[in-house]
Amino acid sequence: MHTIADLYDLDHSLAADYLRQFTYPWEALKGIKDMILQLGPTLGEDYEQREENVWVHKTAKVAPTAFLGAPCIIGPNTEVRHCAFIRGSALVGADCVVGNSVELKNVILFDHVQTPHYNYVGDSILGYYSHMGAGSITSNVKSDKQLVVVRDGEEKIETGVKKFGAMVGDYVEVGCNAVLNPGTVIGRHSNVYPTSCVRGVVPANAIWKNSGKVILKEER
């Protein structure tokens, strides 16, 4: 449940070849900046280089009040709305929404990801068609500043990184004002209740409830 293959369909990201080098998605966090710097110049004439190391697809809509920090790539038909703040090291896929006052930093957003309202997403990877409800955020540094550990029941996986927000699988729905704590991994097609405080591993096809209780979805 923790691997890139478990969480993501790599056909829906420009980062596919980069991610194939790794087993676990958090292993990719340290190299996102360099990956974007290498990928940007290869994108072709459908992308405009708005500033140094900032590439925006010609069909993307970027509000004049949005800030695009280098390096970053904004994919086709993506909308970057009023006062969005892309701090840098952000690869945003096709048909995404980066909304009002949203902040992105050191992230990969697969195609069709929505972060539409007041979200902070840092040191994280959001899968195909995942959605962050209004006000939901990734918390990417532990309060004790120690290295992040992924916890799955009794299993503990040492990541070796200090900054690690969340690995959010394809088709995940995160409810409004939820907090994904450092080292959170959410399996494909799972839901997180609004106002939840999530940590550890949420299996695929599951629901994380406010109390931290996890139930599996019924098959339809």
N, C-alpha and C positions, 0 to 999 in steps of 0.2 A: 504493500500500500504506500510505500514511501518513495518509490523510484520515479524517474521521469517517464518511463514507459507506462507505469500505473496511472499517472496523473494527467498526462498531456498527449494530445494528437498533434504530432510535430508537423503535419501537413498545413497547419494554420499559423505559422510564424516564420518570419525571416530569420529567426535565430535557430532554425531546425538543425543545421549542420553544426553549429556551435554546441547546442545542447546534447547532440549525439555523442559528444566526447565524454560525457559524465554518466554516472549511475544515478546519483541523487541530485535533485535540482538545486539544493543549497550549495553544491560544489561549484555551480556556475556563477555565483554572486560576485566573486572577486574579479572576474574577467569581463563583466558586462561593458564597462567603459571601453576597453581595448577592442572588444568585439564590434562595437558600434563604429569606432574609428576605422576599423578595417573594412566593414561592410558598406559604410556610407559612400565612398568613392566608386563603388561597383554598381550602384543602383540604377544608373542609366538616366535617359533624358526625361522620363516621367516624373522625376524628382527635381526640385529646385533646391539649391544650396542657399538658404536665406541669409545665413551668416556662416562664419567659419565653424565647420563640424556640426552644422544644423541642416538636416535634409528634410524637406516637406514635400509630400506628393502633391502634384498639381490639382488633384481633386479634393484635397483636404481643405477644411474651413477652419481658419485660425482667427479668433477674435483679436482686434488690434490691442486690446488690453492684456492679452495673455503673454506670459514670459516663457520663452523657449531657451533653456540653458544648454550649452554644449557639454558633451556631444549628445545629440538626440536624433531620432528618426520618427517622423509622423507619417503613418501609412495612408493608403488611398481611402477616400470617403470618410475619413475620421474628422470629428468635430472637436476642436479645442475651444472651450467657451470662455466667457468673460472672466478675467482675473485668474485663470488657471496658472499655476506656477510649476513649471517643469524645471527642477533644479539641475538636471543633467543626468547623463548615463541612463537614458530612458529610451527603450525601443517600444514604440506604440504601433500596433498592427493596423490592419484594415478595418473599416467600419466600426471604429471605437468611439466612445464618448469620454472626453476628459472635461469635467464640468466646472461650474462656478466655484472658484476658490479651492479647487482640488490641487494637491501638491504631490508630485511624483519625484522619486529619487532612487536611482540605481535599481531599475525595474525592467522586466519584460512583460508587456501586455500582449497576449495573443490576439488574433482577430476577433472582432465582435465583443470585446470587453467593454463594460460600462462602469465608469467611476463618475457618476453624474453630479453629485452634490456634496460638497464639503468633506471630501475624503482625503486622508493621508495614506499614501502607499509608498513604503520605503523598503529597500532591500528585500524585494518580494517578486514572485512570478505569478501572474494571474492567467488561468487557462481560458481556452476557447469558450466564448459565450458566458463567461462568468460575470457576475454583477455584484457591485458593492452598493448596498442601500445607503440612503442619505445619512451622513455623519459617521458611517462605519470607517474604522481605521485599522492599520497594521501598526502595532507597537514593535519597534525593531531593536531595542536595546533593553536588556534586563536592568532592573533597578540596582542590582549589586554590581553591574558592569562586568559580570563574568561571561565566559564563553557559553553560547547557547547549546542546550541539549534538547533533542527531540525525544519526547516521552510518549511511548505507546504502551499503556498499561504498565507492566513491570519492566518492559524493555526501555533502555536508555541508549540513544545514539549520539555520540559526541560529534558535533559538527566542525569544531575547530574555528568557528567564526564568532565574532563579538556582535556584529550587526546582522540580524536575520529576522525579517518580519514574518511573512506567511507564504507558504506554497499552496496555492488555491487551484484545485483541479478544474477540468472542463465542466461547464454547465453548473457551477456552484452558485447558489444564491445566499448572499450575506445580508442579514436583516439590518434595518436602520439602527444606528448608534451602537452597533456591536463593536467590540474590541478583540482583535486577533493578536494574542500575546506572542512574544518572541518564540520561534520554533513551532508555530502552529502549522499543521499539514491537514488539508481538507480534501478528501477523496471526491472523485467525479460524481456529479448529480446529487450532491448533498446540500442541505439547507441549514442555515444558522438562524435561530430565532432573533428578533430584534432585541437590543439592549443586552445581549449575551456577552460574557467575558470568556473567551475561548482559549484553551491551551492544550497542547498535545496533539494527538492524531484523531481526526474524525474520519471514520471509514467511508468508503463510497456508498452512495444510495442510502444515506442516513440523515437524521435530523438531530441537531444539537439544540436542546431546550434550555430555557433560562436557568434552570437549576444545575446545569452541567450534565443532565441525563441525556444519553444518546440512545435513540431508537432507530431500528432499521425500517425503511419504507416498505409498505406492502406492495407486492407485485400486482401490476394491473394487466 
